Amino acid sequence: MQPERPTRVLKKEPKPPKQSTKKPNTPSPEVLRSSDTGVTKTKSALRAVGVQATITTAGADTTAPKSTVTLLHPVQPTGGDTGGITKKVTGLATGEFAKAYAEQVSSIEAKWDALSPKERVAALLAPANAALTALGVPPLNPQLSFLGGDPTSASFFSSAWMMQYGNQFPVPGLSHDKFSRAAGTIYHEARHAEQTFRVARKLAGDGKNEADIKAMLEVDQTIAQAALKAPLTEAQQDEWAQAAAWQLNLEKKAGLALADTVNTSMFAAMDKYQQSQTAWQNYQKAASNDPATPPEVKQWYDTIAAADEGPDYVAEFKAVLQQNYLQDREMFKQWYRFYANMPVEQDAWSVGGQVEQLLCGKAYTPEDVLADLGPDDRTMTAIAQSQSDMLYQSLLAALSEYARQNDLPQQ
């Protein structure tokens, strides 16, 4: 789940530097990051539903035509993978619920573009809420909250027990695959609500009171009270085992959960990669006289190239920008895999992925997300070694901090 964070406000870019023969202080000028090209940061990409293990289904393997109401895989009663925790599916992961949700949303596709953004979201959320209610999970607040940026993003927020969406989520004109992915994303986020409530029920079964549950999961009193009315018991072996694994990700200590820490680091790595990628791409445009070069970048490049030591300056900028791009790309990829392998996320991808398989026969996976970044043009040089060293130290620091916060032995 994405951590709550304020809407990003874009800063005004600095004016291009005046012509000068003085060597710049840094080989990474802000002007190179003035374009918004680069990795597209959307929740549908970052939270792309997918599977880490094969989901056993029955039915035809042919691709469904757009706007069909015929499901490829009629049911998945058993055998689904829930993040490596147990082999018995529960809750929204069961075939009956996934099939019912897919059937209901498939009828929406034909009229998708005629709906307003809020109507689209409501149409995807309503059957998810119906499934949650049938499972005894408090339904998500139907109030539609839209955030700036990330036009196709969606996130579950436990504190308000609701989803929030990027502006105009989802956009009109979706292909059949992308419509299926949007539906899977909503089902994925609904599973996060089910996960949170399941953990709340486990805490109730552990003897925690209302105040404990509220603090440990950052939920309001209505959710805590509902959990106390339906405590989970260890006799419910599969449900208990899953809740215990999810609790490791979701329980907050000193106001922070492991999932929060990992997500924050992953998003920070993504932001840094986006900046360094844009800087590298802008440099390449300027160096090749690409007419698409932003004017301020072109002016900056011409100024540097015309300086007394122009060729040396350009070579230095190129080497540093490329190294930053390669390092930041690798760091983001590794943090993304760290994020994607948390039990709560593995499970939610598997569950949301069932809906995509039912609708179009294929679930979008974490590796698909990384593949969408484009080809990896690294070479095995000293740069690769520095990437490995930086990544190891960064991950080690994050795990050590988690161990410290949770009074665990540290290496």
Secondary structure as UniProt FT lines:
FT   HELIX           30..33
FT   HELIX           43..46
FT   TURN            66..67
FT   HELIX           91..93
FT   HELIX           95..106
FT   TURN            107..108
FT   HELIX           109..114
FT   HELIX           117..134
FT   TURN            135..136
FT   STRAND          145..147
FT   TURN            151..152
FT   STRAND          154..157
FT   TURN            158..161
FT   STRAND          162..166
FT   TURN            167..168
FT   HELIX           176..205
FT   TURN            206..207
FT   HELIX           210..217
FT   HELIX           221..229
FT   TURN            234..235
FT   HELIX           237..250
FT   TURN            254..255
FT   HELIX           258..287
FT   TURN            288..289
FT   TURN            291..292
FT   HELIX           295..305
FT   TURN            308..309
FT   HELIX           310..340
FT   HELIX           343..360
FT   HELIX           366..371
FT   TURN            372..373
FT   HELIX           382..405
FT   TURN            406..407
//
